[in-house]
Amino acid sequence: MNIALPIITLVVGLIGGFFIGVYYLRRQMTTMQNDPEMLQKVAKQMGYNLNGKQMQRAQQMMKNGNQPGRAPAAAKGQSRKK
């Protein structure tokens, strides 16, 4: 029992920390897509300088949930014509 309690506490802490992290990240992403200045700041930190058109495109991708480099039809589960 002396070794089980720390292991159980560690597992519960890791699971709780994971879910808190996911919640925080989703909240930050939602805030970022509504605030172009924050999106611009993050882009500059990553080494990108976005112009107005690129900024609108990035916000649109975040709102739609599309992943960069992925076709819109593939993201929605539609099959391609052969």
JOLIN-V555400 format. One line per field, one symbol per residue. burial: b if it has 9 or more other ideal C-beta (glycine too) atoms within 8 Angstrom, else e. A space follows every 10 residues. Layout:
# JOLIN-V555400
burial->???
This chain:
# JOLIN-V555400
burial->eeeeeeeeee eeeeeeeeee eeeeeeeebe bbbeeeebbb ebbbeeeeeb eeeebeebbe bbeeeeeeee eeebbeeeee ee
